[in-house]
Amino acid sequence: METAFEATDPFTPDTRHIAVIAAGLSDPSSTSMLAKQLGEATADTLSARGFRPEMHHFELRDVATDIADSMVTFSRSEQLNEMINEVEQADGIITVSPVFKASYSGLFKSFWDLVDNEALTGVPIQLGSTGGSPRHSLVIDNSMRPLFSYLRMRVMPTGVYAATEDWGAAGGAVGDDHHSNVAYLSRRIQRAGDDLADVVARLEARPRRASSQPKELEVIPFDQLLNGFDA
């Protein structure tokens, strides 16, 4: 799903496109909620600084089958291709994964495996993660940060991890001062949004391109591989 805070000309110099990628599996999910709130905090700060934020929200569960097919068939559905096309030309990225066995989810990793290694060099990215226990809070630094450093992105220094207890007894709204954990999470989200907006605002908007057709990757016949491409 793609939404925008304000309908604007995508080529206007003061417009900044932010891709928000959530790898939550349920609907609703704490992963999607954290991604949404990080996006809102970033958009609010960009707006306060005179920029026009265009927020593009993507749920990986919506294209989970397409991602799996692409990994083995080397082709992409139109929906997945449009998603990757938007991510690869974003001015800033927010991405959030649930913790699975002390790391990011397989769905999360598979999606990023499909993104071009050279497409996001220097692009700022804000990392977030969710889990059932605070003991997994290092997953951002131990697992996620190396992945995006490999892509040569500008990883924000502070990630946001949210455990179940951080949402309050009933998943209450962020900012409820009656719950210290919730209030603390609210401050972390706002700080993360400010940090990402600050970097995005200091960089020029990236060139935009029209949505491309589904990418068909070249498949080299196995006999050519065996014969050093001479077959």
Buried (B, 14 or more C-beta within 10 A) or exposed (E): EEEBBEEBEEEEEEBBBBBBBBBBBEEEBBBBBBBBBBBBBBBBBBBEBEBBBBBBBBBBBBBBEBBEBBEEEEBBBEEBBBBBBBBBBBBBBBBBBBBBEEBBBBBBBBBBEBBEEEBBEEBBBBBBBBBEEEEBBEBBEEBBBEBBEEBEBBBBEEBBBBBBBBBBEEEEEBBBEEBEBBBEBBEBBBBBBBBBBBBBBEBEBBEEEEEEEBBEEEEEEEEEEEEEEEE
